[in-house]
Amino acid sequence: MKRVIFDLILFVSIFIFPWWVSLFFVLVGIFLFDNFYEFIISGVVIYFLYATKSGQLISSPLFFSTATIISYIIIQLIRNNIILYKTK
């Protein structure tokens, strides 16, 4: 039930708050819940809402996808190495 409420808050925050507030909620969700794959959907929605059209590499969908996957892997590694973090 906590996860459903958190997901609702996250997806409402995507449309109401700036992108960086929603990003904070996504990072909190990754640390709070196991297998928090909702960050992919929220990341795609944030990307399509706030991305600007540009010829630069940083604004391409390929860069966004790669950065999302790499950040998830890094966060999982950090999360497993935190001493006070409790795994279920």
C-alpha positions as CSV (number, residue, x, y, z in Angstrom):
1,M,0.0,0.0,0.0
2,K,2.9,2.4,0.7
3,R,4.3,1.8,-2.7
4,V,1.0,2.6,-4.4
5,I,0.6,5.8,-2.5
6,F,4.2,6.8,-3.2
7,D,3.6,6.0,-6.9
8,L,0.6,8.3,-7.0
9,I,2.5,11.1,-5.3
10,L,5.4,10.6,-7.7
11,F,3.2,10.8,-10.9
12,V,1.2,13.7,-9.6
13,S,4.5,15.5,-8.8
14,I,5.7,15.0,-12.3
15,F,2.9,17.2,-13.6
16,I,2.8,19.7,-10.8
17,F,6.4,20.3,-9.6
18,P,9.6,21.1,-11.5
19,W,11.5,18.2,-12.9
20,W,14.2,18.3,-10.1
21,V,11.5,17.8,-7.4
22,S,10.2,14.7,-9.3
23,L,13.8,13.5,-9.7
24,F,14.3,13.7,-6.0
25,F,11.1,11.6,-5.4
26,V,12.4,9.1,-7.9
27,L,15.8,8.8,-6.1
28,V,14.0,8.4,-2.8
29,G,11.8,5.7,-4.3
30,I,14.8,3.8,-5.5
31,F,16.3,3.7,-2.0
32,L,13.0,2.9,-0.3
33,F,11.6,0.1,-2.4
34,D,13.1,-3.0,-3.9
35,N,12.9,-3.2,-7.7
36,F,11.5,0.3,-8.1
37,Y,11.1,0.1,-11.9
38,E,8.6,2.9,-11.9
39,F,11.5,5.3,-12.2
40,I,11.8,4.2,-15.9
41,I,8.2,5.3,-16.6
42,S,8.6,8.5,-14.6
43,G,11.9,9.2,-16.3
44,V,10.3,8.9,-19.8
45,V,7.4,11.1,-18.8
46,I,9.8,13.7,-17.4
47,Y,12.0,13.5,-20.5
48,F,9.0,14.0,-22.9
49,L,7.6,16.9,-20.8
50,Y,10.8,18.9,-20.2
51,A,13.2,18.0,-23.0
52,T,14.1,20.6,-25.5
53,K,14.9,20.0,-29.1
54,S,18.6,20.4,-29.7
55,G,21.3,19.0,-31.8
56,Q,23.5,18.2,-28.8
57,L,24.2,14.7,-27.6
58,I,22.9,15.4,-24.0
59,S,19.4,16.0,-25.3
60,S,19.1,12.8,-27.3
61,P,16.9,9.9,-26.2
62,L,19.9,7.5,-26.5
63,F,21.8,9.5,-24.0
64,F,18.8,9.7,-21.6
65,S,18.3,5.9,-21.8
66,T,22.0,5.2,-21.2
67,A,22.2,7.6,-18.3
68,T,19.1,6.1,-16.7
69,I,20.4,2.5,-16.9
70,I,23.8,3.5,-15.6
71,S,22.4,5.5,-12.7
72,Y,20.2,2.6,-11.7
73,I,23.1,0.2,-11.7
74,I,25.2,2.6,-9.7
75,I,22.4,3.3,-7.2
76,Q,21.9,-0.5,-6.7
77,L,25.6,-1.0,-6.0
78,I,25.7,1.9,-3.5
79,R,22.5,0.6,-1.9
80,N,24.0,-2.8,-1.4
81,N,27.2,-1.4,0.2
82,I,25.5,0.9,2.7
83,I,26.0,-0.6,6.1
84,L,22.8,0.6,7.7
85,Y,20.6,-0.2,4.7
86,K,18.3,-3.2,5.5
87,T,17.5,-5.6,2.7
88,K,14.3,-7.6,2.9
